[in-house]
Amino acid sequence: MVALVATAQTDAEKEKLADRLLEAMRRYEQIHLRAAFEQQRKLLEQGIKISDPHYPPPIEARANAALQYAKTNGIPLEAVLEVAKAQVRASCTTLKASFPNPPPGDGREGRKWELTGQGSPESTTRYTWMLAVLVATGDLSSLPFIEEMRHSPNGKIRKDAINAYLRLAGTNAVSFRALMADNMDAESELMPPLLQFLRELKIAPEMNNENALFLYDIAEKSSDACNAKWVDDILCEKLQGYSNSVQRLAVAKRHSEKGITIDTLSHYDSIVDFISIKEAIEKIPENQRKDFRAKGELLDPERKKEP
């Protein structure tokens, strides 16, 4: 991350700034590819064959090249953020008009959409690269702007906004809670990073309270039995006492009551598991069931009031 100084910028310079930043990113890409070709040439001279070097450099590296250009030329952070947001906003408007719903990736237009910066429309290039610039600054003031993007009717824009938000804010419970708001059933664009986060929690040696609370929120509020069972497995393994708790019983009862119907058939295994969990915990005397709402425990109402 390149540090920039936040100072005022005149309006007259802002229109040209985006082109200058994009040009710096394109220049970095050209340098990168020339270096790749040179590396291939030297290896071929040694009789070593390598794969095609026509790969673009990482988008983060290109964005850092733009920030380095801004720093070298005295362009303030304030101006970079403002111009990048304006370019993203304008490009998203164009993309929504051109692609109300992104076509499948195996179709010609789908590939065109995915190959941002590689023969794709200029609006797509600007949108992708300027979003990367916002992330590369490390400035958290851009988070509300990126969060707004995830409400776009366009699935591609929502997916990119989610990934940008997580790269900037960090892949953690606080970030996912902000993205999921009051709906603990993750949308399709959020599922891949969320599942990866859950896998990381599962293999982590221990779990902190923030992550435990986030997982319990999913278990308690999600209407998706499969998601709830995923989280249930992690909580049982990482949160001492959860397997025989009042809270787990409540979750199991809620999903058990759905029964096996045509509508719930896709969640058959998870619902059957919750039915078994419910029956097992109900056999345990009530005074032996762990209650995480008790004083000093994770869900203690008084504990939530603490700053």
Secondary structure, DSSP 8 states (H G I E B T S, - for coil): ----------HHHHHHHHHHHHHHHHHHHHHHHHHHHHHHHHHHHTT-----------HHHHHHHHHHHHHHTT--HHHHHHHHHHHHHHHHHHHHHH-SS---TTSHHHHHHHSTTTTS-HHHHHHHHHHHHHHHHT-GGGHHHHHHHTT-S-HHHHHHHHHHHHHHH-SSHHHHHHHHTT--S--TTTHHHHHHHHHHHHHSS---HHHHHHHHHHHHH---HHHHHHHHHHHHHHSTTGGGBHHHHHHHHHHHTT-S-TTTGGGHHHHHHHHHHHHHHHTS-GGGSB-TTSTTSTT-HHHHT--
